[in-house]
């Protein structure tokens, strides 16, 4: 009797297993014939065996399966703890997670790429300028394909390089070119860990959304005592697994939900050279687009002219004027959610002479001693137009930058523009535009929340949680209405 036949009989026989797994008995007979359980049925067999309390370790690899194909890139940098990353490789290899490994030059002083290659049964990448590697798996592929990049151990040097955007080897280049979730597990001498430079780098990286597995405190290999010890590889592995599970849930939260986001300023030309615009970097809107994309939403970002890099999202449309922005939003409807974070220029300025004559704006307006006047022409209000149209998305969110009476002004916008939520901030100190931090309050019809000052990334994360609540409430209302 082959192994799979023994396994099936331990689990109650062909008929019972087929019934429990809701598949045809002939499929089970086939497994027995070829002595193999297909990969997509491993998890079900494992679950059945644990329900029946049957130990199947000798019959089926008891891998820790995750629900979707997942790729981890492990970067090993050079420290005394480098060898402990070998245990992490061994633990990951017990799962069905796809693993690639990159080593820095100094890591290779502690462990050899050959050892890593034989453990991972796969080439270990070490070189940024390898002709052979670049043709097969170039550094951009290595940076883009993983879901998680785990740097373990992460040295003070690697943290400093990442914090300052250095890309002088394969590991640092990948980290800079990646959209993936990055998790660092630092390990270093306690004095290095507490050094102001490392503290500042740590804070910078945290603010950019990089996650940390904090080092342990205790006796160090160097003989000193303090914080900086590499955590137990098992606990790192467990943290990564729980992170993956959390991610699996979050990455499907907005599955099949379409979201339109306006961001950045719009500009209105006065003549071929001059224009009028609003103060806005686009950072907050871009962070929201990026967070919603991570949670599985189909995001269309409609952006005015900005000087920051575009986020990773399904569709990006670049516009200049308020009218172009309105047209683009309208063309993208219907959509489940609309988030208007753009600072839309409220007026077009039409230049006139003192005697109220129009000036030719097809060519550059010449500087003369005659007084130049401007007539204002109101731009369409995108938020209000869409939220009062018959294609109004289920949830409409507006932003409100105020210099005074924040709560009152935001509330009156909430009502007059017919929106579900206004994210308001006080810009009277001029510190919000272009900054990485934001202090916002949320205004709803029956709710007001003042949020702590936090990074725009963190505002985006919390706002997306709020949007999820709004959508859940909307869907429930919808069910009760039916
Ligand atoms: O009235 P106010 O400009 O302060 O309203 C701000 C909100 O309205 C923001 O959500 C902004 O994106 C939106 N808005 C718009 N079209 C305009 C002006 C503002 O969509 N022309």
Boltz pocket constraint, residues with backbone or C-beta under 6 A from the ligand:
constraints:
  - pocket:
      binder: B
      contacts: [[A, 262], [A, 322], [A, 340], [A, 341], [A, 342], [A, 343], [A, 344], [A, 345], [A, 346], [A, 379], [A, 380], [A, 381], [A, 382], [A, 383], [A, 384], [A, 397], [A, 398], [A, 399], [A, 400], [A, 401], [A, 413]]
      max_distance: 6.0
